[in-house]
């Protein structure tokens, strides 16, 4: 097996980082695929549950299914990180141990932090939009009993062109803040596994001066990974649609939906999660303090 190249210290060559991420997939796909197939067996039922809860309007069920899916992914991420951080020396194996518990702690800390940021952003945007819509003749109280799509349409009419522009700019600004924070904290997961302790915010300063390049490397990795996942799923999706019908694919808990959920989860783990962990591990080797 060809060993991954050593990361250059103190800078972020974007293309090289992305190449290293997908180089991990090219080198170790024989081990990555079986682990992904096992992981997909745990993720697919949760995906079906989340879709069923959404269709039934059960927000609590969807939230619980989403939270459990995050927990299911932790052993998979830990296995990928151990393999790529050791540059192929450690086996790519699933287990429940210190790494997994530490990653769970990091996930909880970062998840709570991002939740607070989103809540603050949504409150700020909602307050601004409510102020803009208050001058409209529309009955905003009456929107509460309407279906979501109809309520959104009427609220958009109440906002007018100026309010809609404010909404778009505000949402883009919030997304930009979240992306920036994600880049600043991107090394938390590999650092947690490498140091064998929770490193949720300890890596904040490691990306100083390289946030833009880190963000570009991660976005490029995500874009390529998602694109590959979509391409790989095109043939199975077409076959399932021809066999069961298009409606069966999007109807929760049908046989076609179960199969599509499993294959989609496996494709995501192979083409998105594995390269992403390798990219962030490579960044960790290059940006961590020496």
N, C-alpha and C positions, 0 to 999 in steps of 0.2 A: 504494500500500500504506500502511495506517495504521501509524505507528511505535508501538512499545511505549512505555508511559508510563515516565517516570523513576522509579527506586526511591527511596522515602523513606529518608533517611539515619538509621542508628542504631536503627531499630526494625523489627519484623516484623509487618506487618498480614497475618494468616494468609489471609483470603479473597482479598485483593488478590494475594498471591503465587501462590496456586493459579489465580486467574483469568488471571494473566499467563502461567502455564505452558500452559494450554489455549488462551490467545489466540495463542500462537506456532503451535500446530497449526491454528487457524482461519485465521490470516493466510497461512501458508506451506505448506498441505497439498499444493498442486500440486507443490512441490519435495520435500516430505518423503516423499510416497508413492513416487515413483520410487526415491529413495535407499533407502527401506525394502525395496522389492522386490528391489533388488540385494543388500542386506545379508542378506535372508532366504535368498537362494541360497547364501550361505556358511554360515549358521547351521543350516539345515535338515539337511544331512548330518551335522553334528556332534550335533544333537539325536537323530537316528535312531541314530547310533553309540552315544551315551550310553545310550539305551533298550535297544539290543541288548546292550551290555555289562552293564547291570543285570540283564536277563533271564538272561544267562549266568553271573552271579555274578562278573563280571570287574571288580573294584574299580579296578584300575589303568587299564583302558581307559576306564571312566567318568570317572575323575579327569583323564586326558589329554584326553578330548573336552571336558570342562567347561573346562579351562584354555585350550584352543584357541578355544573359543567366546568367552571373555573377550577374547582377542586380536583376533578377528574384529570384535567390537563397538567396539573402540577407534577405528578410522577413522570409524565412524558417529557416535560421540559427539563426536569432534573436529569433524566437519562441523556437527553441531547447535550445538555451543558457539560456533564461529566465527560462525555466522549470528545467533544470539540475543545474544551479547555485543556484536556490532557493531550491534545494533538494526536488522538487515536490510540493512546496507551490504555485507557480504561475501556472495559467492555460497554456496549450500548445495551443496558439491561434495566428492566423496571423493578423497582423495589420501594418499600416504605421505610425511610430512615431519617437521619438527621438532616440531610439535604432537603428532603421533601417538607419536613416540618419548618425548616428555616425559610424555604420559598413560600410556604403558606403564610408565615409571619410577614414576610416582605409584601406579599400580595395583599394581605389585610391592611397593612399600613398605607400602601400606595393607593389601594382601592378607596379607602376612607378619605384620603387626601384629595383624590380626583373627584370623589362624590361631593365634597364640600365646595370645591372650585366650581363644579357644574351647577350646584344649587345656587351659589352666590351669583353666578352668571345668569342663570335663568330668572332669578328674582329681579336682577337689575334690568334685564331685557323686558320682562313682563311689566315691570313698573313703568318703563318708558313707553311701551306700547299701550298700556291702559290709559296713560295720560294723553296720548295722541288720539285714541279712540273715544275718549270721554266727550269730545266735542261733536261726535257723530249723533245723528238722530236714531241710529240703530239701537234696538233693545238688547244690550249686552247680557242682561240677566236671563233673557229668554234663550240664549244660546246653550245654556247648560243642559237642557233637555233634548237637544238635537243630536243626531248621529255625528260622529267625529268629522267626517268629510264635509257635511253640510255646515256644521258649526265653523269649521276652518274657512269655508268659502265666504260665509256671511261676515266673519270677523275680518277677513281680508278686505271685503268691501267697506267695512266700517273704518278701517285704517286709511284707505285711500292710497294713492300712489306714493305720497311722502312717507306714510307709515310703513308701507311695504318695503320701501327702500331702506328705511331704518332697520327693519327686521332682518333683511338680507345682510346688511353691513354688520349688524350686531352678531348674527350667527356666525358669519365668517371670522369676526374678531375673536369670538369665543373658541372657535375651532383652531384658530392660529395660536391662541394661548395654550390650549391643550396639547397641540403638536410641539410647541416650544418646551413645555414642561416634560413631555414624554421624551424629548431628546436629552434634556438635562438629567433625567432619571433613567436613561436607557441602560446604564451599566449596573443598575441595582441587582438584577437577577444573576448575571454571570459573577458579579462580585460576591453575592451571597453564597453561591456554590463554591467558588474558589477559596473564600476565606472560612467557609463552614460556620458562618454566623449571619444573622439578619443584618443586611446592609441597605435598608430601605432608602435612607436619605444621605448616607455617608459618602456616596459617590457624586454628590451634587457638583462639587468643585472640579471634578476630574474632566468634565466636558467644557470647562471655561475656555473661551476663545475658539472652540470648534463646534459650537451648537449648530450652526448652519450646515456644516459638512456632515455632522452626525445625522441631522434631520434628513438631508438629501439621501444619504446612504440607506437609512431605514425606509424612507418612502419608496426609493427605487427597488429595494428588496421586497417590500410589501406589494408593489405594483406588479413586479415580475411573478411573484409567488401566486398572487390572486389570478393573474392572467393564465399561468400554467394550470392552476386548479380548474379554471373555467374550461380551458381547452380540453383537458383530460376528461372532464365530465360531459362534454358535448355528445360523444358517441353513446355512452350508457344512458344519458338522458333521452336521446332520440329513440333508442331501443325501448326504453321503458314507456315513453309516450306512445310509440307504435303498438306496444303490447297491451297497455292498460288504459291508454287515453290521456290526453293532456291534463284534464281536470283531476285525474287520480294522483298526479305528481304533486299538486299543490293542496290536495285535501288531506289534512292531518290524519295519521294512523291508518291510512290505506296501505296495502302491500307495496304499491309503487312508491309511496312516500317513505316507508320504512327503508326500502332498498336505496332510494336516492339519498336519504339522510345518512345512511351508513357509508356509502361510497363518497359522498361529499365530505364527511368528517375525515375519512381516511386520506382523501386527496389534499385537504387542508393541512393535515398534520405532515404529510410528506413534502408538499411543494411550498407551504407557507411557514409553518412552525419550525421545521428543521433548518431551512436557510436563515430564518430570522435569528434563531439562537446562535448559529454559527457566525453571523455578521456581528451580533452584539458581543459575542465572546472574543472575536478578533479585535473589535474596538476596545474591549476591556484590556487585552494584552498590550495594546499600543498606548492607551491613555492613563492607565493606573499609575500612581506615583511609584517611583523606583526606590 
